[in-house]
Structure formats: structure tokens, C-alpha cells
Amino acid sequence: MNTRLIIILALIFAFLSPSLFAAGGMASEHPKFVEQMGNFAAQEKEAGIVNIMDKIKFRASQAPFLLVATIIFVCAIIHTFFAVPLTKKAHHVQHEHDARIRRAMEKEGLPAHASDMVSFKATMLHFLGEVEAIFGIWVIALLGAMFYFYDVNAVEAYMTGVNFTEPMFVVVIMALSSTRPVLNFAEDCLSFFARFGKQTPSAWWLSLLIVAPVLGSFITEPGAMTIAAMLLAKKFYRLKPSPKFAYATLGLLFVNISVGGVLTNFAAPPVLMVASPEKWDLTTPEMFIHFGEKAIVAILASTLLYYAIFRKELQEMGKKLADTDGDGKGDLNEGHGPIPLWITLVHLGFMGFTVYFAHYPQIFILGFLFFLAFRMATAHHQHPINLKGPVLVGFFLAGLVIHGGLQGWWLAPIISSLTEAPLFIGSIILTSFNDNAAITFLASQVEGLPASLKYAVLAGAVTGGGLTVIANAPNPAGQALLGKFFGDGVSPGKLAAGAIIPTIIVACCMYFFPDAGIDEMFSKEVPGEAKVEEVAPPAESLNPE
């Protein structure tokens, strides 16, 4: 991509960002349906409605648009399961079109040019099969329904109230993490652990799926996903594993990244949503003590189990490689060109700057513009920058945020009506169909939620973050970077199958490990805002001593 064009796009992105996520920046009032969502709990309490299904029916009758919005969201989810068949159909249509054009040109004695091969039908089918575009496509239907039920002012008010900080952050952190200096630095760090296994495919596979996810607690989960996925592409997927092993590794990566960020209070999106003093006031020491240890055990157990299952295949991969260190085993001891230390440190500084100001897009996007200028000045030590992947992932997350903001009307009654075990399991399931940060955010709005239920919903949200692409914000980045190794695209069903065993292991660690400090961690008095639900304390305790 032309560097000048990149800078122009980034400038546009920067100047538009304040208006994109300033709440109500172009509208004086919240749209009617948003106000209704905030009033449902009080209306139900006044009317004596307590049954969960009665609550959902009442809300749907009061604001039919919300029901339509959920139906559209479900259609978008179903669409993701047809992404691979649509992509295959697009390729088939394109091949037929190319063959038809070549035959026509040969009859006329003319050469076929690339511009002659453009097929509108194939291009549209390919676009409809692009997973990262699906939720954005269905936003068109959502906004159309919003306009039908209300007016253009409602559309304007809702869209200017949506917070696009997370999609913007993911775009920037992906772009930074994929640079040559950062990748080389990460590879050198991870090679320290791979050397214990002679840098064989097995050693690299274990290092990338154990160490990289844990590093996500410090460089954020999107950053860890980008680095782990790009190095897995280089160290593992290019060796052409079997489809079963390929999906198992992808599912394991998604699960490990989801739980690997809980050692701190800022790296995992579902934790970040509730960590502030105004909500659940979660500190990094508390997260490490009550979540981090369980996460590390779960990551080790899941990865070692999969290693035991696929050990022979990893060994076969090693036999196909050259033995560069003379120990009789094929290895991945691949060198890379030297990069001056100061350039690497500057790149890491830009990453640290972006993570520190993750809540302020005007600041971290400004920093990204300076980074692009620095990259131009050090181009001889860089790979060509490619923003297509990060921008597509940002588009995916932006669409998900737009849809997700209208699902609280039915999620909140479900969350507020469940006791500990059902809430833990329910959070895992709901996370599969919603961004896990949305689950914890909605839970933080429930008034009087006991400490054990707060733990249940947060633990469930991070546990289920690897089951689907939409379950956790970094997952689309991993799919975008590794999708080329899965033929026509990643199958949602096969991804879930690859992630189910690690998810069960994480669930067991989070639910059954005794933890006497949960009540103290979640029972702190915090200044709360207006809440949307009330819930009675449950009769049982999640982590009994």
C-alpha cells in the first residue's frame, strides 16, 4: 500500500475519531429505545413482573425495535456459519468467469488483461463471505430498521453514542505488533524458551501457546494475539499440519489468549470493563491472586494435553526440517537480519504509549501518526506495512459493538435471574454469541450483585472467550492472520470443536479451585451509577472453602 495513502487514511481516522465515539456528540438526546432500556427494570418492579420470560415479553412489547435488532443480530451470527460456503461459491463463480472471458478473447485474437477478469457477482459473494465484514454488513439492516421504527435523528443519536475505542485500539495495536522490529524482538524472547527443547516444532509450539498468552497480561490480549498468530504462521502452520491439528491449535490459541490476560486488570477486555473504581474496583494484585494462578494452571494443562495428543505429528514435522545445530533433530533455528536496538526500543515505546492511553483514541491515534513517520524514516529496517488486516478486524469489532449495544434488553434479565452455577455456565454460553466484554459490562449494571455472582460472570466470560470468533475482541485478529491456512476460511463449527476441551479445563480451574478471598475482592463499596436490575443474594457460594 502506498505510504502517502496510509498517512492520509490515518489522518482521516484521527480527525473523525472524536465525533465517532463522543457520546451524543451530534445529538442532544438519547434515542427513545435507549431510554426505554434504562427504564425497564423500574417499570417491571412497579408492575410486579418477576419471571424472566415475562420480563422479556414485556420489554419486547414496549420496544418492538429491540426485538427486531436482536433478530438481525442472530441473522448476522448465522451468516458467519455460511462464510466458508459463500467464499467457495465466490471462487467457483470467478473461475467460470475467467474461463469465459479467456475463451471470448481467444476468439478475437486478443490477450486477456486483469481488468477483464473482474466479476461483480464473484466479488460480491467474496465480500459476503468475508467474516470480518459480516457484522458491518448487517449494520445496514439494523440502521434501516432503526430508521423505519423511529427516524434519522434516532439513527444519528445512537451511532454517535456508540463507543468505538476498542476497535480503534485493536487496529493500532495490531499494526504496531506486526512490525518487523516488534516481531523479531518477540521471536528472540520466545526463542529463549524454545531453546530448552532444541527449537524443534514441538518446542516452538509449546512456547507460543503457553508463554505468548501470558504475555498478553502485559502487552494486552490483542497485542499478544497478533504476535502469537504471526509467529505460529511462521513456525507451525507453514509446516502444513493436519486439519484436525490446525483447528485444535487455533481453538487452543483463542482460549489461552482469553484467559492469559487476567493476570492484570487492564489487558483482557472483559476485565477492563469492570475494573474501574466506579464499578468493581479490581486491582492487578487481586486479579493475579484470584484469577491469574488459575489461568496459568489452565493454560499449562490444556496445552500439555493437546501436546500429548498431537506429539507424534509434531515430531513428524521436525523430521522434515534441516538440523542446523547438529543435535540430530530438525529445528526452526532461523535467523533474521539485525535491527539496531534503539529502533526496537522506540517501537516498544510506541506500544507502551498506546497501551497506557488505550482509553483515549485521540491520543493513541496521534501517537500512531508519529509512528508512521518514524517507520518511514527507518524503512530499511521494516517490512512493508499492511493495514488491510487491522482495518478489517477493526471493522468487524465496530459492527459487533453497534449490534451488541442493543442486546442488553434481554441479556440483563437473564444475568440478574441466575444463581452462581447457572450464571457461570450461562456466561460461558452467552459469551459465545456476544463479545465477552459486553457480558461483564451488563453484569456491572446489576444492582446488589453479590461477590460470588460477580466472580461467576467474570470467570465465565473469560472462560468462554475462545469458543467463537466473536467471543473475545482479539479473536478476529487471530482469524485474519491465520485464515489463509484454512482453505476457504475458518469453519465456526470446527473452531468450536477445537476450543471445547481447553474451555472445559479452564472452567474446571475457575469453578472448582478453592478461593477464600473472592468475597473480599468483590465486596468493596464503590460509588455506583444508576443500575438497571436488582438481584437477591443466592443461597450458595461459588468457591467454598
Beta strands, then each sheet from edge to edge (+ up, - down):
strand 1: 446-447
strand 2: 533-534
sheet 1: 1+ 2+
end
